[in-house]
C-alpha cells in the first residue's frame, strides 16, 4: 500500500492586510510605537494612549493603530473624521478615525511621501 500524499502546508500571509494587495510589492514594517499623546480634532483636544504600526509602501509611509481615551458620546462626531495625533516624542501625524467607541478608536495614518 502506498503512503498517502502529503498535503501542501498552508501559505503564510505577508504584510498586515491593507485591503487587496494582490500583485503589489509587500509592505516593509518600519516600526511599532506606543505611548501617551494628544488627539486634536478642530478645537477639541483629548489625551490618549496610542499603539501604532508604520509601514513603507513603495515611496509612501502608511500605518494603522488604536487609541485609548474617553470618547463617550463622540462616536458620531469623530468616526471617519480627520484628526491630528501628537505622539509622545512631539511628532504630529494626520490620521483618520475609524470604529470609534466610548473608550477608544482605531485609525489609519494618512499616507505621506518618504
N, C-alpha and C positions, 0 to 999 in steps of 0.2 A: 504494500500500500504506500502511495506517495504522500509525503507530508503536505499539509495544506499550504497554499501560497501565503506569504506574509503580506498583510495589508500595508499600504504606504502610510508612514506616520503623518499626522495632521500637519498642515502647513502653518508656520508661525506668522502671526500678524506683524507687520513692520509699521512703525510710526503710531501716533496717537489716534488716528482715525478722524482727521478733519474732513468730513464729507467723503465723496467718492474721489479717490486719488489714483484710480486705475490709470496706468500709463504715464504717471508723473514720477519724478525722482523722489526718493524717500526724504523725509524731513530729518534734519540734524538737530538733536536735542542740545540746546546751549546751556541751560541751567535751570535749576529749581530754586525757588526763593520762597521764604515765608517770613512774616514779621508783622509789626503793627504799623498802620498807616492812616491816611485820611482820605475819604471818598468825598469829592466835591462835584455837585450837580447843580448848576445855576448858583444861587446864593446859599444853598444847603450844604453843610459840611458835617460829615459823620465819622467818628473814629471807628476804625475797622481792623480786624486781623485779616491777613491775606495769605493765600497759598497760590503760587504762580509757577507755571512751566513755560519757558520761552524756547522757540524752535526757529531754525533757519529754513526757509522755503525758497531756494534759489537766492535771489538778492533781497528778499524781504524777511523781516523778523515778525513772527506771529506768536500768539500764545493763548493759553486758557488758564483759568484759575477759579478760586472761590473766595468769598468774603464772609466773615463772621462779624455781625454787628446788629444793632437794633433797627430793623426796618419795619416795625409794627405799623400796619395800616398804609404802607407806602408802595406796595407791590404794583398797583395800577399806575401810579405816577412814575415809578422808576423803570419797570420792565421794558426792555427794548430801547431805553434811552442811553445816550452817550454821556459819559462822565469822565472825570479826571481822578486817577488814583495816585496819591503821593506815597511813595514807598518809604520805608524806614531810613534809607540812605539819602533821601531827599529827591531822588529821581521821580519824575512825573510821567505817567503814560495815559493815553486816551484809551478807554475801554467801553464796551457795550454790555450793559447788564442783561442777564437772562435768568429765568427761573428765580425771581425774587420772592422770598418768603419772609416771615416776620423776624427770623433770627439769622438770615444770611442770603447770599445770592451767588450765582455762577456768572462768569463773564468771559468775554473774548477780548484780547488785545487788538486794537486797530493796527493793521499791518503798517510797518514803516520800512523805508528803504535802509539797507545796511550801510 
